């Protein structure tokens, strides 16, 4: 991702990382992932922030379908960022 890429929704980022949208929103709530609001309820994560977090946790690729262990590992790594 580059800084000129469009911001991602929590759902888009969750799919990219192989985690749930709820997990991404939790990262935002805990301050582990910087995001901004569009209006009252719509969250977006800037491409530069996605790149920052991916650099810290080793640029995870989405896990293969059904690979729950990989999703859990990405989630654990993301929690360590704080």
PDB file as gemmi writes it, atoms N, CA and C in Angstrom:
CRYST1    1.000    1.000    1.000  90.00  90.00  90.00 P 1                      
ATOM      1  N   UNK A   1       0.840  -1.189   0.000  1.00  0.00           N  
ATOM      2  CA  UNK A   1       0.000   0.000   0.000  1.00  0.00           C  
ATOM      3  C   UNK A   1       0.875   1.238   0.000  1.00  0.00           C  
ATOM      4  N   UNK A   2       0.397   2.255  -0.686  1.00  0.00           N  
ATOM      5  CA  UNK A   2       1.106   3.526  -0.673  1.00  0.00           C  
ATOM      6  C   UNK A   2       0.216   4.575  -0.034  1.00  0.00           C  
ATOM      7  N   UNK A   3       0.824   5.696   0.306  1.00  0.00           N  
ATOM      8  CA  UNK A   3       0.066   6.746   0.978  1.00  0.00           C  
ATOM      9  C   UNK A   3      -1.008   7.350   0.080  1.00  0.00           C  
ATOM     10  N   UNK A   4      -0.947   7.107  -1.226  1.00  0.00           N  
ATOM     11  CA  UNK A   4      -1.960   7.636  -2.136  1.00  0.00           C  
ATOM     12  C   UNK A   4      -3.132   6.683  -2.336  1.00  0.00           C  
ATOM     13  N   UNK A   5      -3.051   5.479  -1.789  1.00  0.00           N  
ATOM     14  CA  UNK A   5      -4.160   4.533  -1.886  1.00  0.00           C  
ATOM     15  C   UNK A   5      -5.343   5.035  -1.062  1.00  0.00           C  
ATOM     16  N   UNK A   6      -6.531   4.623  -1.467  1.00  0.00           N  
ATOM     17  CA  UNK A   6      -7.746   5.022  -0.760  1.00  0.00           C  
ATOM     18  C   UNK A   6      -7.776   4.408   0.634  1.00  0.00           C  
ATOM     19  N   UNK A   7      -8.356   5.122   1.596  1.00  0.00           N  
ATOM     20  CA  UNK A   7      -8.499   4.557   2.939  1.00  0.00           C  
ATOM     21  C   UNK A   7      -9.371   3.305   2.902  1.00  0.00           C  
ATOM     22  N   UNK A   8      -9.161   2.432   3.872  1.00  0.00           N  
ATOM     23  CA  UNK A   8      -9.912   1.180   3.950  1.00  0.00           C  
ATOM     24  C   UNK A   8     -10.954   1.250   5.052  1.00  0.00           C  
ATOM     25  N   UNK A   9     -12.047   0.547   4.846  1.00  0.00           N  
ATOM     26  CA  UNK A   9     -13.047   0.384   5.900  1.00  0.00           C  
ATOM     27  C   UNK A   9     -12.563  -0.724   6.832  1.00  0.00           C  
ATOM     28  N   UNK A  10     -13.108  -0.810   8.038  1.00  0.00           N  
ATOM     29  CA  UNK A  10     -12.744  -1.926   8.912  1.00  0.00           C  
ATOM     30  C   UNK A  10     -13.009  -3.284   8.259  1.00  0.00           C  
ATOM     31  N   UNK A  11     -14.067  -3.382   7.470  1.00  0.00           N  
ATOM     32  CA  UNK A  11     -14.386  -4.642   6.796  1.00  0.00           C  
ATOM     33  C   UNK A  11     -13.334  -4.991   5.744  1.00  0.00           C  
ATOM     34  N   UNK A  12     -12.905  -3.999   4.989  1.00  0.00           N  
ATOM     35  CA  UNK A  12     -11.874  -4.240   3.972  1.00  0.00           C  
ATOM     36  C   UNK A  12     -10.547  -4.643   4.610  1.00  0.00           C  
ATOM     37  N   UNK A  13     -10.170  -3.953   5.676  1.00  0.00           N  
ATOM     38  CA  UNK A  13      -8.912  -4.268   6.349  1.00  0.00           C  
ATOM     39  C   UNK A  13      -8.986  -5.637   7.011  1.00  0.00           C  
ATOM     40  N   UNK A  14     -10.131  -5.974   7.577  1.00  0.00           N  
ATOM     41  CA  UNK A  14     -10.305  -7.294   8.190  1.00  0.00           C  
ATOM     42  C   UNK A  14     -10.101  -8.394   7.154  1.00  0.00           C  
ATOM     43  N   UNK A  15     -10.659  -8.208   5.983  1.00  0.00           N  
ATOM     44  CA  UNK A  15     -10.485  -9.200   4.919  1.00  0.00           C  
ATOM     45  C   UNK A  15      -9.016  -9.295   4.514  1.00  0.00           C  
ATOM     46  N   UNK A  16      -8.352  -8.172   4.400  1.00  0.00           N  
ATOM     47  CA  UNK A  16      -6.931  -8.140   4.022  1.00  0.00           C  
ATOM     48  C   UNK A  16      -6.074  -8.886   5.036  1.00  0.00           C  
ATOM     49  N   UNK A  17      -6.366  -8.693   6.324  1.00  0.00           N  
ATOM     50  CA  UNK A  17      -5.570  -9.293   7.394  1.00  0.00           C  
ATOM     51  C   UNK A  17      -6.072 -10.666   7.822  1.00  0.00           C  
ATOM     52  N   UNK A  18      -7.239 -11.069   7.375  1.00  0.00           N  
ATOM     53  CA  UNK A  18      -7.769 -12.367   7.763  1.00  0.00           C  
ATOM     54  C   UNK A  18      -8.285 -12.399   9.189  1.00  0.00           C  
ATOM     55  N   UNK A  19      -8.817 -11.267   9.636  1.00  0.00           N  
ATOM     56  CA  UNK A  19      -9.406 -11.177  10.970  1.00  0.00           C  
ATOM     57  C   UNK A  19     -10.839 -10.677  10.810  1.00  0.00           C  
ATOM     58  N   UNK A  20     -11.556 -10.558  11.905  1.00  0.00           N  
ATOM     59  CA  UNK A  20     -12.934 -10.085  11.824  1.00  0.00           C  
ATOM     60  C   UNK A  20     -12.981  -8.556  11.828  1.00  0.00           C  
ATOM     61  N   UNK A  21     -14.039  -7.980  11.241  1.00  0.00           N  
ATOM     62  CA  UNK A  21     -14.214  -6.532  11.328  1.00  0.00           C  
ATOM     63  C   UNK A  21     -14.298  -6.067  12.783  1.00  0.00           C  
ATOM     64  N   UNK A  22     -14.864  -6.889  13.631  1.00  0.00           N  
ATOM     65  CA  UNK A  22     -14.953  -6.551  15.057  1.00  0.00           C  
ATOM     66  C   UNK A  22     -13.554  -6.401  15.660  1.00  0.00           C  
ATOM     67  N   UNK A  23     -12.633  -7.271  15.254  1.00  0.00           N  
ATOM     68  CA  UNK A  23     -11.264  -7.175  15.761  1.00  0.00           C  
ATOM     69  C   UNK A  23     -10.617  -5.854  15.323  1.00  0.00           C  
ATOM     70  N   UNK A  24     -10.818  -5.477  14.066  1.00  0.00           N  
ATOM     71  CA  UNK A  24     -10.257  -4.216  13.570  1.00  0.00           C  
ATOM     72  C   UNK A  24     -10.851  -3.049  14.349  1.00  0.00           C  
ATOM     73  N   UNK A  25     -12.164  -3.056  14.559  1.00  0.00           N  
ATOM     74  CA  UNK A  25     -12.791  -1.978  15.336  1.00  0.00           C  
ATOM     75  C   UNK A  25     -12.272  -1.962  16.771  1.00  0.00           C  
ATOM     76  N   UNK A  26     -11.996  -3.130  17.331  1.00  0.00           N  
ATOM     77  CA  UNK A  26     -11.413  -3.202  18.671  1.00  0.00           C  
ATOM     78  C   UNK A  26     -10.025  -2.593  18.711  1.00  0.00           C  
ATOM     79  N   UNK A  27      -9.226  -2.845  17.678  1.00  0.00           N  
ATOM     80  CA  UNK A  27      -7.890  -2.243  17.596  1.00  0.00           C  
ATOM     81  C   UNK A  27      -7.996  -0.721  17.558  1.00  0.00           C  
ATOM     82  N   UNK A  28      -8.990  -0.219  16.836  1.00  0.00           N  
ATOM     83  CA  UNK A  28      -9.211   1.227  16.772  1.00  0.00           C  
ATOM     84  C   UNK A  28      -9.591   1.745  18.156  1.00  0.00           C  
ATOM     85  N   UNK A  29     -10.514   1.072  18.817  1.00  0.00           N  
ATOM     86  CA  UNK A  29     -10.979   1.495  20.140  1.00  0.00           C  
ATOM     87  C   UNK A  29      -9.856   1.486  21.174  1.00  0.00           C  
ATOM     88  N   UNK A  30      -8.939   0.514  21.055  1.00  0.00           N  
ATOM     89  CA  UNK A  30      -7.816   0.420  22.007  1.00  0.00           C  
ATOM     90  C   UNK A  30      -6.657   1.342  21.652  1.00  0.00           C  
ATOM     91  N   UNK A  31      -6.748   2.030  20.530  1.00  0.00           N  
ATOM     92  CA  UNK A  31      -5.680   2.929  20.113  1.00  0.00           C  
ATOM     93  C   UNK A  31      -4.518   2.228  19.433  1.00  0.00           C  
ATOM     94  N   UNK A  32      -4.688   0.976  19.052  1.00  0.00           N  
ATOM     95  CA  UNK A  32      -3.631   0.219  18.386  1.00  0.00           C  
ATOM     96  C   UNK A  32      -3.580   0.519  16.891  1.00  0.00           C  
ATOM     97  N   UNK A  33      -4.655   1.061  16.375  1.00  0.00           N  
ATOM     98  CA  UNK A  33      -4.777   1.357  14.953  1.00  0.00           C  
ATOM     99  C   UNK A  33      -5.444   2.725  14.835  1.00  0.00           C  
ATOM    100  N   UNK A  34      -4.762   3.657  14.173  1.00  0.00           N  
ATOM    101  CA  UNK A  34      -5.324   4.999  14.007  1.00  0.00           C  
ATOM    102  C   UNK A  34      -6.342   4.983  12.877  1.00  0.00           C  
ATOM    103  N   UNK A  35      -7.469   5.632  13.121  1.00  0.00           N  
ATOM    104  CA  UNK A  35      -8.535   5.698  12.125  1.00  0.00           C  
ATOM    105  C   UNK A  35      -9.230   7.046  12.246  1.00  0.00           C  
ATOM    106  N   UNK A  36     -10.027   7.362  11.255  1.00  0.00           N  
ATOM    107  CA  UNK A  36     -10.786   8.603  11.295  1.00  0.00           C  
ATOM    108  C   UNK A  36     -12.227   8.310  10.911  1.00  0.00           C  
ATOM    109  N   UNK A  37     -13.112   9.198  11.353  1.00  0.00           N  
ATOM    110  CA  UNK A  37     -14.537   9.027  11.090  1.00  0.00           C  
ATOM    111  C   UNK A  37     -14.984   9.885   9.916  1.00  0.00           C  
ATOM    112  N   UNK A  38     -15.865   9.317   9.131  1.00  0.00           N  
ATOM    113  CA  UNK A  38     -16.589  10.052   8.101  1.00  0.00           C  
ATOM    114  C   UNK A  38     -18.024  10.116   8.596  1.00  0.00           C  
ATOM    115  N   UNK A  39     -18.445  11.263   9.026  1.00  0.00           N  
ATOM    116  CA  UNK A  39     -19.771  11.365   9.609  1.00  0.00           C  
ATOM    117  C   UNK A  39     -19.782  10.815  11.023  1.00  0.00           C  
ATOM    118  N   UNK A  40     -20.937  10.340  11.449  1.00  0.00           N  
ATOM    119  CA  UNK A  40     -21.091   9.893  12.831  1.00  0.00           C  
ATOM    120  C   UNK A  40     -20.616   8.469  13.082  1.00  0.00           C  
ATOM    121  N   UNK A  41     -20.705   7.589  12.083  1.00  0.00           N  
ATOM    122  CA  UNK A  41     -20.457   6.172  12.352  1.00  0.00           C  
ATOM    123  C   UNK A  41     -19.478   5.480  11.411  1.00  0.00           C  
ATOM    124  N   UNK A  42     -19.079   6.100  10.348  1.00  0.00           N  
ATOM    125  CA  UNK A  42     -18.260   5.424   9.341  1.00  0.00           C  
ATOM    126  C   UNK A  42     -16.778   5.627   9.638  1.00  0.00           C  
ATOM    127  N   UNK A  43     -16.065   4.519   9.886  1.00  0.00           N  
ATOM    128  CA  UNK A  43     -14.630   4.556  10.162  1.00  0.00           C  
ATOM    129  C   UNK A  43     -13.848   4.241   8.896  1.00  0.00           C  
ATOM    130  N   UNK A  44     -12.691   4.887   8.758  1.00  0.00           N  
ATOM    131  CA  UNK A  44     -11.755   4.597   7.678  1.00  0.00           C  
ATOM    132  C   UNK A  44     -10.339   4.595   8.256  1.00  0.00           C  
ATOM    133  N   UNK A  45      -9.500   3.741   7.678  1.00  0.00           N  
ATOM    134  CA  UNK A  45      -8.107   3.627   8.091  1.00  0.00           C  
ATOM    135  C   UNK A  45      -7.256   4.050   6.897  1.00  0.00           C  
ATOM    136  N   UNK A  46      -6.405   5.047   7.095  1.00  0.00           N  
ATOM    137  CA  UNK A  46      -5.559   5.554   6.018  1.00  0.00           C  
ATOM    138  C   UNK A  46      -4.559   4.491   5.577  1.00  0.00           C  
ATOM    139  N   UNK A  47      -4.241   4.511   4.289  1.00  0.00           N  
ATOM    140  CA  UNK A  47      -3.289   3.543   3.731  1.00  0.00           C  
ATOM    141  C   UNK A  47      -1.945   3.618   4.432  1.00  0.00           C  
ATOM    142  N   UNK A  48      -1.514   4.814   4.790  1.00  0.00           N  
ATOM    143  CA  UNK A  48      -0.223   4.967   5.469  1.00  0.00           C  
ATOM    144  C   UNK A  48      -0.253   4.286   6.843  1.00  0.00           C  
ATOM    145  N   UNK A  49      -1.400   4.302   7.513  1.00  0.00           N  
ATOM    146  CA  UNK A  49      -1.529   3.627   8.810  1.00  0.00           C  
ATOM    147  C   UNK A  49      -1.515   2.112   8.634  1.00  0.00           C  
ATOM    148  N   UNK A  50      -2.172   1.621   7.602  1.00  0.00           N  
ATOM    149  CA  UNK A  50      -2.144   0.183   7.311  1.00  0.00           C  
ATOM    150  C   UNK A  50      -0.706  -0.249   7.057  1.00  0.00           C  
ATOM    151  N   UNK A  51       0.016   0.524   6.259  1.00  0.00           N  
ATOM    152  CA  UNK A  51       1.415   0.199   5.955  1.00  0.00           C  
ATOM    153  C   UNK A  51       2.268   0.212   7.218  1.00  0.00           C  
ATOM    154  N   UNK A  52       2.024   1.172   8.114  1.00  0.00           N  
ATOM    155  CA  UNK A  52       2.788   1.264   9.364  1.00  0.00           C  
ATOM    156  C   UNK A  52       2.589   0.012  10.210  1.00  0.00           C  
ATOM    157  N   UNK A  53       1.351  -0.387  10.384  1.00  0.00           N  
ATOM    158  CA  UNK A  53       1.056  -1.557  11.213  1.00  0.00           C  
ATOM    159  C   UNK A  53       1.598  -2.824  10.553  1.00  0.00           C  
ATOM    160  N   UNK A  54       1.423  -2.949   9.260  1.00  0.00           N  
ATOM    161  CA  UNK A  54       1.931  -4.137   8.569  1.00  0.00           C  
ATOM    162  C   UNK A  54       3.453  -4.230   8.662  1.00  0.00           C  
ATOM    163  N   UNK A  55       4.133  -3.101   8.631  1.00  0.00           N  
ATOM    164  CA  UNK A  55       5.592  -3.115   8.776  1.00  0.00           C  
ATOM    165  C   UNK A  55       5.991  -3.594  10.168  1.00  0.00           C  
ATOM    166  N   UNK A  56       5.212  -3.216  11.169  1.00  0.00           N  
ATOM    167  CA  UNK A  56       5.510  -3.627  12.545  1.00  0.00           C  
ATOM    168  C   UNK A  56       5.260  -5.109  12.785  1.00  0.00           C  
ATOM    169  N   UNK A  57       4.272  -5.668  12.082  1.00  0.00           N  
ATOM    170  CA  UNK A  57       3.946  -7.077  12.324  1.00  0.00           C  
ATOM    171  C   UNK A  57       4.364  -7.983  11.176  1.00  0.00           C  
ATOM    172  N   UNK A  58       5.163  -7.464  10.278  1.00  0.00           N  
ATOM    173  CA  UNK A  58       5.717  -8.319   9.231  1.00  0.00           C  
ATOM    174  C   UNK A  58       4.865  -8.455   7.992  1.00  0.00           C  
ATOM    175  N   UNK A  59       4.040  -7.432   7.662  1.00  0.00           N  
ATOM    176  CA  UNK A  59       3.239  -7.419   6.439  1.00  0.00           C  
ATOM    177  C   UNK A  59       2.490  -8.726   6.211  1.00  0.00           C  
ATOM    178  N   UNK A  60       1.521  -9.030   7.061  1.00  0.00           N  
ATOM    179  CA  UNK A  60       0.802 -10.295   6.928  1.00  0.00           C  
ATOM    180  C   UNK A  60      -0.013 -10.367   5.652  1.00  0.00           C  
ATOM    181  N   UNK A  61      -0.006 -11.510   5.062  1.00  0.00           N  
ATOM    182  CA  UNK A  61      -0.876 -11.788   3.927  1.00  0.00           C  
ATOM    183  C   UNK A  61      -2.150 -12.411   4.483  1.00  0.00           C  
ATOM    184  N   UNK A  62      -3.276 -12.231   3.818  1.00  0.00           N  
ATOM    185  CA  UNK A  62      -4.486 -12.886   4.311  1.00  0.00           C  
ATOM    186  C   UNK A  62      -4.282 -14.396   4.364  1.00  0.00           C  
ATOM    187  N   UNK A  63      -4.694 -15.027   5.446  1.00  0.00           N  
ATOM    188  CA  UNK A  63      -4.523 -16.476   5.545  1.00  0.00           C  
ATOM    189  C   UNK A  63      -5.432 -17.206   4.567  1.00  0.00           C  
ATOM    190  N   UNK A  64      -5.052 -18.421   4.248  1.00  0.00           N  
ATOM    191  CA  UNK A  64      -5.887 -19.256   3.389  1.00  0.00           C  
ATOM    192  C   UNK A  64      -7.217 -19.502   4.083  1.00  0.00           C  
ATOM    193  N   UNK A  65      -8.248 -19.706   3.313  1.00  0.00           N  
ATOM    194  CA  UNK A  65      -9.566 -19.964   3.875  1.00  0.00           C  
ATOM    195  C   UNK A  65      -9.504 -21.122   4.858  1.00  0.00           C  
ATOM    196  N   UNK A  66     -10.066 -20.909   6.034  1.00  0.00           N  
ATOM    197  CA  UNK A  66     -10.091 -21.959   7.043  1.00  0.00           C  
ATOM    198  C   UNK A  66      -8.828 -22.033   7.879  1.00  0.00           C  
ATOM    199  N   UNK A  67      -7.887 -21.125   7.681  1.00  0.00           N  
ATOM    200  CA  UNK A  67      -6.646 -21.153   8.445  1.00  0.00           C  
ATOM    201  C   UNK A  67      -6.802 -20.271   9.684  1.00  0.00           C  
ATOM    202  N   UNK A  68      -7.510 -20.767  10.666  1.00  0.00           N  
ATOM    203  CA  UNK A  68      -7.802 -20.006  11.876  1.00  0.00           C  
ATOM    204  C   UNK A  68      -6.545 -19.675  12.657  1.00  0.00           C  
ATOM    205  N   UNK A  69      -5.568 -20.574  12.681  1.00  0.00           N  
ATOM    206  CA  UNK A  69      -4.336 -20.311  13.424  1.00  0.00           C  
ATOM    207  C   UNK A  69      -3.615 -19.081  12.894  1.00  0.00           C  
ATOM    208  N   UNK A  70      -3.592 -18.889  11.593  1.00  0.00           N  
ATOM    209  CA  UNK A  70      -2.935 -17.724  11.007  1.00  0.00           C  
ATOM    210  C   UNK A  70      -3.674 -16.448  11.386  1.00  0.00           C  
ATOM    211  N   UNK A  71      -5.001 -16.485  11.398  1.00  0.00           N  
ATOM    212  CA  UNK A  71      -5.782 -15.315  11.790  1.00  0.00           C  
ATOM    213  C   UNK A  71      -5.514 -14.954  13.237  1.00  0.00           C  
ATOM    214  N   UNK A  72      -5.440 -15.936  14.092  1.00  0.00           N  
ATOM    215  CA  UNK A  72      -5.169 -15.693  15.508  1.00  0.00           C  
ATOM    216  C   UNK A  72      -3.782 -15.101  15.673  1.00  0.00           C  
ATOM    217  N   UNK A  73      -2.798 -15.597  14.910  1.00  0.00           N  
ATOM    218  CA  UNK A  73      -1.440 -15.082  14.997  1.00  0.00           C  
ATOM    219  C   UNK A  73      -1.387 -13.615  14.585  1.00  0.00           C  
ATOM    220  N   UNK A  74      -2.074 -13.232  13.520  1.00  0.00           N  
ATOM    221  CA  UNK A  74      -2.112 -11.837  13.095  1.00  0.00           C  
ATOM    222  C   UNK A  74      -2.729 -10.986  14.193  1.00  0.00           C  
ATOM    223  N   UNK A  75      -3.801 -11.467  14.790  1.00  0.00           N  
ATOM    224  CA  UNK A  75      -4.456 -10.726  15.858  1.00  0.00           C  
ATOM    225  C   UNK A  75      -3.529 -10.549  17.054  1.00  0.00           C  
ATOM    226  N   UNK A  76      -2.800 -11.576  17.420  1.00  0.00           N  
ATOM    227  CA  UNK A  76      -1.863 -11.474  18.544  1.00  0.00           C  
ATOM    228  C   UNK A  76      -0.757 -10.476  18.249  1.00  0.00           C  
ATOM    229  N   UNK A  77      -0.218 -10.526  17.047  1.00  0.00           N  
ATOM    230  CA  UNK A  77       0.845  -9.594  16.680  1.00  0.00           C  
ATOM    231  C   UNK A  77       0.338  -8.164  16.712  1.00  0.00           C  
ATOM    232  N   UNK A  78      -0.864  -7.946  16.244  1.00  0.00           N  
ATOM    233  CA  UNK A  78      -1.426  -6.603  16.232  1.00  0.00           C  
ATOM    234  C   UNK A  78      -1.616  -6.071  17.645  1.00  0.00           C  
ATOM    235  N   UNK A  79      -2.008  -6.933  18.578  1.00  0.00           N  
ATOM    236  CA  UNK A  79      -2.192  -6.492  19.968  1.00  0.00           C  
ATOM    237  C   UNK A  79      -0.871  -6.068  20.596  1.00  0.00           C  
ATOM    238  N   UNK A  80       0.233  -6.622  20.146  1.00  0.00           N  
ATOM    239  CA  UNK A  80       1.544  -6.284  20.712  1.00  0.00           C  
ATOM    240  C   UNK A  80       2.022  -4.908  20.292  1.00  0.00           C  
ATOM    241  N   UNK A  81       1.368  -4.283  19.354  1.00  0.00           N  
ATOM    242  CA  UNK A  81       1.815  -2.993  18.838  1.00  0.00           C  
ATOM    243  C   UNK A  81       1.689  -1.877  19.857  1.00  0.00           C  
ATOM    244  N   UNK A  82       0.742  -1.971  20.723  1.00  0.00           N  
ATOM    245  CA  UNK A  82       0.449  -0.890  21.653  1.00  0.00           C  
ATOM    246  C   UNK A  82       1.539  -0.591  22.608  1.00  0.00           C  
TER     247      UNK A  82                                                      
END                                                                             
